[in-house]
């Protein structure tokens, strides 16, 4: 009986390992997919999608919300990866208004560009800090936000807190929130005025506000760190690639720095 029990455990373990390996291969295949634009794929070396999504613990059978996808950089990876066994919800500005924002239209255009890849992507509304309609309470396995949390300061710290709470509500118990955003150096002052922050936030600040909303920090990673970025640019984080807000002026200097220094945070809803 004991041998049968141990054999059963080994069988389950091998099956789990096989499933994990298949999901890993599927994620790599989605990242390498020919459907991705050459411009977006060129940013992989700066944004580390495989390492980042693996750190967050994504699985192909999850219900995942991508917040403010805009042009769909991560959507190109998430949509095919989740298409067969999971669900992807892209949540941003509403399309159901008289004049949708350019960001809403960008995302819709992305989905319409390749139905074979994006036909199952659902659209929700995420307009921080007050309008959230992207998933029923307790229905989501994972919420992902890339280079977006700093925008939630438009409503001050209170607005950011309400945004984290809305995300918390959408997640199942044990659900994951993955955050990547521009990191402000510890020695540089920060307040809750978005106009003075130039797109950067203290990592400790983001953690504090998220934990106050009910999240538990599960881990941090330096996957997207860039020590060359000192966050002291004339046009803020937008001076750096791929935006180059200053145009040709000092473009070579900013290209040499590369994309911003970024925090990578994994939170769990207890």
PyMOL commands that set and color helices and strands:
alter all, ss='L'
color gray80, all
select helices_A, chain A and resi 2-31+38-41+44-47+49-56+75-82+102-113+115-118+149-170+194-197+203-212+236-239+251-257
alter helices_A, ss='H'
color red, helices_A
select strands_A, chain A and resi 63-67+87-92+122-127+131-133+140-146+171-182+215-221+262-269
alter strands_A, ss='S'
color yellow, strands_A
deselect
rebuild
show_as cartoon
